[in-house]
Structure formats: structure tokens, C-alpha cells
Amino acid sequence: MASKTHFLFLFLFIFSVSNIIYSQDRSKKVKDTTALNEVVLTASLITTNLLEAPTAASFVNAKKIHETTPQLSLKEYLGQVPGLFAQNQYNYNQDLRISIRGFGARAAFGIRGVFLNIDGIPETTPDGQGQLDNIPISILSNIEILRGPSSALYGNAAGGVILMHTLEDLGPDKLKFRAMGGAFGLASSQLTVALGENKFKSLWHFNQAVSKGYRILSGFKQSQLNTTFTYKLAKNQSIKGQFNYTDSPYANDPGSLNLEQVKSNRKNAREANILYQTTEKVNHLKVGLSHEYGLKLAETSASNKKSLNINSYTFFAQRNFQGLLPFLNGGVSAFKRSYYGLGTKAIFKGLKNEQFIVGIGHALQSDLRSRFQNEKGVVGALVAQQNEVFSNSHGFITGKFPFQKWDVSAALRGDLIHIAIDASQKRNFSALSPTAALGRKLGGFQYVSLSYAQSFETPTLSEMSNSPDGSLGFNESLNPVKSHNIELTYRGKHFINNGYKINWEVSGFLSDSDGEILPFELPEFPQRQFFKNIGATQRRGVEAMASFTGNILEWTNAFTFADYTFSTNSEDASLSGNKIPGIPSHHFNSQIQLKLPAQGQIRLEYQHVGALMANNNNSVRIAPYRLLNVSGVKQLPLKNGALKLFAGINNLTNSLYFDNIRINAFGGRFYEAAPTRHLYIGIELSL
């Protein structure tokens, strides 16, 4: 009933907006300077304004959200994105789990099926695994999200792309200090310094956070240093660099419980986790460099230019990881990872706004994976060790060709993948991923597009190295997932007097996948997940977004109604018609940001998450829940800067819900309880 109410609300909102537009006197065309302030989308590689994006896409202005949030999780910024579902916000051991249209839901930790990119340089490893613990959330400027298969542009991106941009400077300020405290022993501090101007700009950001956690054995500690710089070599040439160092000496894992244990005490940790002191230690280093060169070929007017741009990047990253699991034999999993990549693309723009891009790239990942005995929280004898290599070489071509009110877009990418373990076991995959879209401009700032895409998703090294017999080596039965997707998107905006604006987007999608990968557990290795190809699945649904923006008010609503089901039976179970576990069939998010007199601001966020299944056979249903978060900020002007006081209450209504559901967990241990009502408060000084 709740989902129908939310859908009806959005339908009426968008329908009313459309009537407003068409009831306007067409002789009085809207001429608003804000129409020139377009949101530019770069994640699709073809530079376009958001209105005319060929597929479903979202844009998040992170700078508007920073002031009132704890800045601890990317989930704080992604609620307004339809089709995207995030959970596991409070288990820093396993990191935030993000799925788009159901892709990525299988991840035991981190992100699968969704490609991460920051400042034009890949953050996702070549095997398709993404981590968020080293993302400098506090200095994000904006976030672009492509919703739907993007393998024709990014390879291992069956669910979509999250492209993050960091700040180049602090505006008029040169220094910013932020300190925050909150429930469950939360304490964090940040220092950001902006240097240089004009030709050279650099931003230095340091932050540290520590918390005891809501549950027993759920504390974490993390320190991070992030540096970016931009240097303009000439009017048409620049280089950008990034450096990130993250150190997390511990992030504990309380584990999952069965329902009876949750009812007894939702704060408890699993006994085995306490006995074996489950935790992880991470040390991460990344450096990246990108170069942009532009050449003007011809010009007939300020808006009609023929140009050629060549953009290149290279990066190197190193990650050392050690994780303690709740069992003895092989209960300490560790790896030393090195990976690097490079790529270049040539971008041609014509006089009629046509664009044509060709590019190549290569990435290599090398993991030295080890397993030790877990002697009740102490690292014991070495059990097994192996070298794992994953390499990807690719080339792509994409273009957009406008013709009167029509746009034709297409892309094609080829990937060659090589995987090896100890140079003795080898596997090779190849993929050819096409996509095509047809779009049409409608009257009154409206746009409609129809697209088709194919995608693939390889198993990650951590999934392939987890054999169900407990040994190292390849899980030879795991194969890539292949998907076909068709999508229809309608997008528009309307300008009202006095600077008010309404935006909306509705997207319907149908996606068929073959060889869906899902996790399972075995009694011999509790809380350790193994993976297998289940069979064919189907995803179909509707995503809707509507926002109202004015001088003092910004109101955004996002709704997803979808059906994610198995379309065939697996080898060992009758699954056809069952729902894919770990993904709610519907979820709704509404956010209101209101400016108050005397430089104040308040923000309200309401979330409704529908029911989801915990296992493949759908015998365990997780009930829906609702959340209400409220936060605010008050700015006190200083002679040479500003002081801001901010505070927030999460889960204001004290809802009892689950932060994470462990899919197909053994012994009914599906549940990880989320915190009840909790407060945070802090200050921010800008000079």
C-alpha cells in the first residue's frame, strides 16, 4: 500500500507539472537566465547536458549536502538517486554495499557491478571490485550516476557508473576545520587547506574518524590524507594529479545474528565473532595523473566549434589487507595488492555538435593472497598462499550525432581479460559490448530516449579464489554474467517565475541476465561466502525522480518500483519466479532542504524501504521499514571567515530495522541490526 501511495504521489507531481507546461501561453516563451546554467554530464563520455543524456542518469550536488551530514558514508549523498539501493552503512568492516537496478546486491563487502571513478581515474579494480573506504567524501564536489548497463563505456559495469569529482579549491576560503562528535563514541576531525590560484591550484585534506559502534565489536578507526592539484600548462592544456593515503588499523565485524538473537539483544555480536575477534586492517595508497590537451580546428560562432581533445590518465595503487574471520582453519585472510592502469581517448566535436570518441586502455591487478590460522584473534601459522593476476585490455568507440530534433548515440567496446593463479591456472575471457540510443527533443525543455545495451560482469578475484572445498586456486565453475537491457527515459524541466524550477525524470527498464552470480554459505566455514552461477534472471521496473527548487527551498523525491526475479531454475533448486534476494522491490526517498533566516538551514529526509528476501528460495522475508532523519546548520559570520554549528538526528522515529542482510546465510544468521535513534553535533570554521 505504501509503494502505491508513493508512486501515485510522484505520478500526480509529474502529471501536474506537464499540465502546467502545456497550459502556458506558447507565445510567452520562458526566458530565464537559469536555463543557461545547465548541469553538464561527463560520465557518458559524450559531454552533454543532463536533460539530453541518452540513458537514465542522475546528478548530485555534494556541496549542498556537506554542511549538515556526518560525512562518514557515501549513502548520505545517494538517497535522491532512483534505482540505487545502499545498505550496510554502519558496518565499516564490510563497507557500504551499493546496487543499481539490482546489480551489485551479491557483494559480501564492497561493490560489484558498479564502476567507480574519481576525477577521471578508475577507482574500481580491473576485476570489478570497488571499495569506498578510501574515498575522500568530505571534499566531493558532485557525483554523476549512470543507471543501467555501461559496459560499452567502462567494461565491468553491468549496473552502472558512479563518477565522483573532488573540489579544486574552497572558493573564497583558504582553510577549513571541522570537528564532530556523536553517539556510540563517534569523534571525527578534518582539516582542509587550499593553496595556489590561477594556473596552479592544490587542495590538501586530512581527516580522522573513530567510533565504538552501535553493536558490540563494531568500532572502527580511520585516518586519511588526500591531495589534488591542477596545473594549467597553457590555455588549452592542463594536468591534474591525485594522491590518497588511507590507514585503518581496525574495523571490527560483529557478524550477523538469527532472529531470536536479535530479539534478545540487537546490540549483541555473534559469539564466534567475539571468540575469534573478527576485524580487518587496511592500508591503501593511490597516486594518479591525468593530462588534457585541446585543439580548436574551426569556428563559425561562439557555440559552433570544431575541436579535438586528447585526454590521458595513468595511476598506481597499493592495498594491504588483513581480515580475521570467525573460524580457525584459514580464518585469517590477507592480501597484498598492487594495481595500475593507463588509458587515452581522442574526442572530436563537430560544427553541428556531433561528437566522436575513440579510446584504449589497459589495467593490471596483482594480489598475493594468504590464509593463516585464526588462533582466537591471533594470527597463526600460514595455511596457504597464492599469486593472482587479473589483466584487462580494451578499446572503445562512441559517438553522438544530432539531426534536427533527433539524437543518435552508439558505443562499442571490446575487452580482453586474462586471469592467472601462480602461473599454473589460467582463464581467458573476451567480451564485445554494444549500446545504442535514439533521443528526441520535445517542446518546453523535455527529452525522451530509447536505448539498448549489452553488458558483462566477471567474477572478482576474491570470488574466484573462494572454492567451496575451502582450498585456494580457481573456482572453475564461476563464469561471467551477461545481460541485455532495454530502457525508455522521459526527462524534463520547467522554469517558474522568481527563480523556481521543477525537474523530473521517469525511466522504465527491462534487463535479462544469464549466469547470475549469488553467494552462499557452508557450515564448515561460517560467515565466509562462496559464489556460484545460479541461472537466468530478469529485472524490470520503473524509476521516477521529481524535484522542486527555489530560492529558499529544495525538495527532491525519488521512487523505484521494480521486480527482480529468477527466470530459470538452478541445478539444485527450483527458483523460477522467485525474487532475487537482497533487493527491495520498491523504495522511496524524499528530501527537503530549507533555508532559514539569519543564515540557517534545515534538512529533512524520509526513506521508505520495501520488503526483500533473504535467501534464494524466498522462505525468509525481511519486513519493510521507514526512516526519518533531520539535520540543521547555523552560520555565524566572522570578520575574516565563518563559523558553522551543525547537528543532526538519524532515525528520529526510533525505527527497528536491519542495516544489512547477509544473503543465503547459514543457520538463519541473516540479520545485522541498525542503530536506533542517534545524535551528532559539530562545528566548522572557515577562514
N, C-alpha and C positions, 0 to 999 in steps of 0.2 A: 504493500500500500504506500509506503514511504517513497519507493522508487517512482511510482506513478505520479505522486504529488510533485516530486522534484522535476520530473520530465514535463509534466503539464505546466509547471511554473516557467520553465525555460521556453517551452513552445509558445506560450502566451507572450512572453517577453519579446521573443524574436518576431512573432507574427505581428504584434503591435508596432514594433519598430518598422517593419516592412510597410504596414499601412500608413504610418506617418510619412515615410519617404514618398510613396506613390500618391498620397493625397496632397503633397506640396504642389504649389503652382510651378510648373516646369519652366516658366519664363523667368522665374526668380531663382536662378542657379546659385547654389551656395558658393560663396567666395570667402573662405576663411583661411587666414594665414596658417592655421594649424594643419591644414591639408598638405602643406608643403613639408611639414615635419614628419616625414614618413619613417616607419620602422623598417630598417634595411636588414634583410635576411641573407646571411652568407653561408649557413650550414649546408644549403643545397648546392654549393659551389658556384652555381649560376647566381650572381648577385641580383636580387630582386627585392621590391618592397613586399612586406608581409602579405598585403592584400592579394597580390598576384602570384603567390607561391604556388607551384604546380601540385603540391600534395599537402596533406594536413600538417600544420606547423604551429608552434607556439613561441612566444617571446616573453621573457620575464625580466623586468627591470629590477635587478637585485639591489640597486642603490636605494630604491624606495622601501625595501623591506628591512634592510640592515638595522635601522635605528631602533626598532622595537623587539628584535628577536635575540635569542641567546647566541646565535651564530655558531652552533655546535653541529648541526646536521643539514645536509642539502634538502632534506624533506621540508624544512621551514620555508623553502622557496618554490617548491614544485606543486603545491596544493591546487593552484589555479590552472594546471595543465590537465585537460581531459584525456582519458585513455591511459594515463600514467598512474600506477599504484605503487606506493612505497611503504615498507614496513621494516621492523627491526631497528627502529630509531634509537632505542636505548640499550642495545647490546653492542658495545663498542668492540667486543671481541670479534664478532662476525660482520660488523659493518652494516650500513644501510643496504637493504635489498630493494631494487627498483625493477619493475616490469612495465613494459609498454605494450598494450594490447595482448597481454598475457605472455609475451616473450620475456624471458629472464626470471620467471617465477620459480624455476627449479633451483636457483642458486642457493647453496648451503651457506655461502658467505660471499660478499662482494656482488658483482654484477655480471650477468651473462646476456648475450644477445642484444645489448645496447652499447653502442660505441661511444666512448668518452673522448673528448678533445678539449684542450685548454690552450687558448691563444694560438690556434692553428697547428699545434703539435699533439700527436696522439697520446692519450693517457691510458688507453686500453692496450694490453699486451698483445703481441701477434696472435696468440692462441684464443683471443676473445674474452679474456678475463679483465674486469675493471675493478679498481679499488678507489675508495673515496677518502681514506684516512689521511692522505697527503694533499688533498685539495685545499687551497687557501681560501676557504669560504668567505672570510671577512673582507677580502679585497676583490670579490667578484663584482664586475660592473653590470653585466647582463648575461642571460642564458638563453640560447636558442635550442629548441627541441623539434626534431623531425619525428613525427609519429607514423610508424609504419616501416616496411622493409626498405632498407637503404644500402643493400649490398652492392648495387650498381655504382655507388659512390665510395663506400667505406669498407666493403668486404664483410667481415663478421659483424653484421648489423641487421639481424633479422627483425628486431623490434623497433629500431630507430637509432637516433643520434642525439646526444646531449653535448652541445658545443658551448663552452664557457669562455667568457672574456674577462680579463682582470683590469683593474684600474691602471691608468698610466700616471695619474697624479691625484692629488687631493683637492683639486680646484684651487681656491684662494689660500688654502691652508698648507702648511709645510710639515706639521706634526700632529699626530692624533694618538691619544692614550685612552684605553678603555679597560675598566675593571668591573667584574661582575661576581656576585655570589648567589647561591640559591639552595634549594632543598637538597637533601641527601649528600651534603658536604661538597656541593659544587662550588668551585672557585676558578676563575679564568682571568687572564690579563693579556692585553695586546698593546703593542707599540708599533706605529706606522710612521715612516719618515719619507717625505718626497724631496728629491734632490734634482737640480738642473731645471732647465727650461728651454724653450725654443727647439734647437737642434737635438739636444740631449736631455732625456728625462729618465729618471730611475725611481723605483719605489722599493723600499725596504720594509718588510713586515715580519714581526716576531710575535708569536702567541704561545701561551701555555695554558693548559686546562687540566683539572684534576677533579675527580668525584668518587665518593664511596659507592654510589649507585643505589637504586631503589631496593633491589633484591640483595640477599646475601651473596657474596662473591661476585659482584657486578661492577666493582670500581675500575677506574682507568686513570692513566696519566699520559699526557702527550705534550711535546714541545715541537714547535715548527718554525723554521726560518724560510722566508720566501723573498726572492729578489727578482725584479723585472727591470728591463731597460729598453729604451727606444732611441736609436740614433739615426738622424736623417743625414745620409751621406750627400744627398743632393735633393733637388726639388722632386725628382722622380725616382729616388732610390733611398731605401732605409733598411736597417737591420734591427731585429728585436731579439732579446735574449731572456731566458728564464732560468732560475736556479731554485731548487726546492730541496730542503733537508728536513726530514721528519723523524723524530725519535719517540717511540712509545715503549717505555720499559715494561709496562704491563697493561693488559686489558683483559680482565677476568671474565669467565664464562660460567654463569650459574646453572646453565643447562635447562632442559625442558622437563616438565612435570606431567603426570597424568591428572585427570580432572579431580580425583579425590584429594590428591596432594595440594592442588591449587586451592580447593575449598578449605582445606585445613589451615593453610597459611600461604597466601600468594607470594609472599616475600622470600620464601624458602628457596634454597638451591638444592639441586639433586644431590643425594648423599654421595654418589660416586664422584661427582664433580668436586665436592669438598675433600673427599679422601685423596683424590689424585691432583688436587689444586690446579684445576683447569684454567689456563691463562695463555696469553700469547705475548711475544716480544717482537717488535718491528723496528727496523732501521731502514730508512728509504732515502735515496739520493737521486736527483734527476737534474740534468742540465740540457738546455735546448737552445737552438739558434735558428732564426728564420731570416730570409732575405727577400725583399720585394723590389722589383725593377719595372718601371713603366715607361712605355714609349708611345708618344702620340703620332699616329700615322696620317691622319687627315682630320679636318674640322670644317663643318659647314655652319655651325651655330654653337652657342654655349651648351646646348643639350644634345647635339648630334656630333659625336666624335668617333673616329675610328682609332682604336688603340690596341696595343699588345702589352700584356703584363706577364712577367715571368716570376713566379713565387716558388721558393725552395725552402726546405727545412731539414734539419738533422737534430738528433737527440741521442742521449745515452742515459740509461737509468740502472740503478743497482738496488736490490731489495734483499735484505736478510731477515728471515722469518723463523721463529721457533714457537710452536704451539703444543701445549700439553692437553691431551685428551683423557677421558675418564676410564682408561683401562691400562693394563700392564704391558702386554706384548706389542711393541711398536706404538706405544701410547704417546711418544714424543715425535711430532712431525716437524721437520725443519728443511729449509731450502735456502740456498744462496743463488739469487737470480741476477743475471745481467741481461739487459736487452737494449738494442739500439735500432734506429731506423733513419731513413732518409727518403726524400721524395721531391719531385719538382713538377710543376704544371705550367703550361702556357695558356693564357687567357686572351682570346681575341674578341673584341667588341666592334661591331659594325655601325655604320651610319644610321641604320634603321633599328637600332637597339638589339640586333641579333647578337648572340654570344655563342662562342665555341671554345671548348676547353679540352686539352689532351694532357695526360699526366702519367707518370710512372712512379713506382716506389718499391722499397724493399725494407723488411724488418726481420730481425733475428732475435730469438729468445733462447737463453741457455740456463737451465735450472740444475743445480747439484742438489738432489733430493735425498734426505737421510731420514731414517727412523731409528729411534732409540727406545729402550725400556723406560717406562714411567714408574719410577720407584716411589710412589706416593708423593709426587710433587718434586722429586729429584731426578735429574736426567741420568739414566743408567747406561748400560752397555749398548753399543751400536748393533742394531739388528739387521739393517740393510741400507744400501746406498746405490744410487744410480745417477747417471748424467742424462738429462733430457734436453732435446733441441727441437725448436719449432721455428721454421722459417717461412716467410711469405713474400713472394714477388708478384707484383701486379701492375697492370696498365689499364687505363680507362679513357673513355672519350664521352663527352656530354655536350649538349647544345640546346639552345632555346631560340626559336625562330618566330617572331611575331608577324602576323599578316592581318592587317586591318584590326578587327576586334578579337582576333583569334591568336592563341599562342600554342605552338607545338614544341614540346620538350622531349628529349630522349637521352638515354645514357646506356653505356655498355662497359662492363668491367670483367677482366679475366684475372683469375687468381691461380697461382701455382704454389702448393703447400707441401712442405717436406717435414716429416716428424721422425725423430730417431731417439732411441734409448741405448746408451752405451755402444753406439755404432753397430749393434748386433741386430736390433729390431728396428725396422723401418716401415713407414707408411707414407704414401703419397696421395694427395687429393688434388683435384682441379675443379674449378667452378667457372661458369660463364653466367653473369648476372645482368639481365637486361631490365630496363624500365622505360615506359613511355607515358606521356601525359598530354591531354588536349584541354586547353583552357579557353574561356571566353569572358571578355569584359562585358558586364551588364551596365545599365544606367544607374546613376546615383551611387557611385563607389561600391559596386558589387562585382563579384567574380565567382565563376563556377568552373570546376575542373574535374576531369575523369582520368584516372591513371591505372596502370597495370605494372606490377613489378614481380620479379622473382628474387629469392634470397636464399642464402645458405648459412648454416651455423655449425662450425666444427666443435667437437668436444674439446675442452681445455686440457692442458697437460695434467692438472690435478685430478680431473675426472678420469682421464685415460690411465693414469698410474695407479688408480684405486681398483685393483682387481678383487672380485668378490671372494676369492680364496685367501685374501689377506696378503698375498705376495706383491712384490714390486713387479715392474715390467708392464707391458701394454695390456689393457683390457681390449682384446682383439675384437670383441663383439660390438664395440661402440663405433658408430658411423655418424657423419654429418646429417643435420636436419635440413631438408629442402622445402621451401614454401612458395606458394603462388598467391598473389594478393591483388584484389581489385578494389578501387576506392572512388567515392564520389564526394566532393567537398564544395560547400557553398559558403562564401565568406563575404562580409560587407561591413560598412561603417557609415555613420550618419552624423553630420555636424549640426549642432543646435546653437542658438544664439548664446552669447555670454560665455563662450569657450567650452560648452559642454559637448561631449562626444559619446556616441554609442558604437561599440564594436560587437560583432558576432561571428561565429563560425559553427557550422554543422557538418559533420563528416560521417558517412556510412562506409563500412568496410566489410569485406569477406576475404578470409585467408584460409587456405588449406595447406597443411604441413604433413610431410611424410617422414617417419622416423623420429618422432618426438622423443626427446631425452628427459627422463624424470629420475629423481633419486629414490632409493630405498635403503632400509637398514637391516642388519643381521644381528641376532642375539649374541654372537661371538664377539662383535665389535660395537658395543653400544655407543650411540651418538656419533658414529662415523658413517658417512653417507657414501653409498656406491651408486652407480648410474647405469641405465640401460635404455635402449631404444624401445619405446612402448608400441608405437604404431602410428596410424594416421590420426590427425586431429583437425578440427575446424574451429575457426574463430570468426564471429560475425557480430557486428554491433553498431551502435550509434554514439558519437561523441558530440557534445554541444558546449559552446562557451558563449557567454554574453557578459559584456562589461559596460558600465556607465561611468564616465569620467568627467569631473567638473573642476571648478577652481578649489573647492574645499572637500570634495567627496570623490572617492574611487570605490566602485562596487563591482566585484568580479564573481561570476558564477561558472562552475564547470561541472558537467554531468556526463557520466558514462553508463550506458546500458548495453551489456554485451552477453553473448552466450559462447562459452569456451568448452567444447566437448570433444570426447574421443569419437572418432567416426569408424574405427575398426576395433576388433578385439586384439589383445596381446597374446603371446604364446601361452601364458599361464593364467590368464584371467579374462572374463567376459566384461569388457569395458565399453562397448559401443553404446553411445547415448549418455554415458556418464560425464559429469563435469570434470574438467581438468582441475586438480587440487591446487590450493594456494592463491586463487584469484577470485575476488568477489565479482558477481555478475553485474553489480551496479555500485557506483559510489558517487557522492555529490560533495562539492566544496563551495562554500560561499564566504567571501571576504569583503569586509567594509573597512576602509581606511578614511578617517575623518579628521580634517584639520580643525583645531580648536583655537580660540582667541589667545593672544599672547604667546604665540609660537609653541603651541601644544599639539599633540596628535594622539589619537586613539585608534586601535586596530582590533577588530573582532573577526574571528574565524570559526566557522561552523563546518563540521565534517559529518557526513553520514556514510558508513561503510556497510555494504550489504553482506549477507551470509556467504560463506565459502566452505568448500570441502577440504578436509584434512588428509584424505587418502584417495587412492585411485578408485576403489570400489564404492566410494561415497557413503560409507557406513557412519562416518563422523562428520557432523555439520557444525560449523562454528557460527554462533549467533551474530547478527548484525549489531553495530554499536554506533553511538553518536558522541561527538566531542565538541566542546566549546572552549576556545582559547581567547583570552583578552590580554592586550598589552597597550602600553602608552609611553609617551616620551614628552618631556618638558624641556625647552631650551632656555637657558639663562645667558643673555648676551654679556660678553666681557669686552674690555677695551680693545684687546688685540686678539679676540677669538670668541669661543663659545663653550659653555658648559651644559651638557645634557644629562638629565636624570631620567632613567628609564626603568620600567618594571613590567612584569607580566605574570599571569597565572595560566598555566596549562591545565587542561582537564577540569575546568571550572565546576562542572556539574558532578564531578567525582565518579565518572563512569568506570565500571569494572570491565575492562576489555583486555585483549591479548595483543602485545606488541609484535609478536612473531608466532607463526605456526610452522612447526617442523614437519614437512610433508612426508607422509608414509613412515613416521617414526615407529620404532619397535616398542611394544609394551604400552601403547596408548599414550606415550610421552610426547604429545603434540604441542603442549601449551607453554608459552613464556609470558608471564603476566606483565602488563604495562603499569607504570606508576599511576597512583591516584593523584588527586589534586596537589599541585606543587607550584611554588613561587620562585621567581628570580628577580633580582634588583641590581642596578649598577649605575655607573657614571661614565661619561665620555667627555674628554677635554680635547678641544681643537685649537691650535694656535697657528 
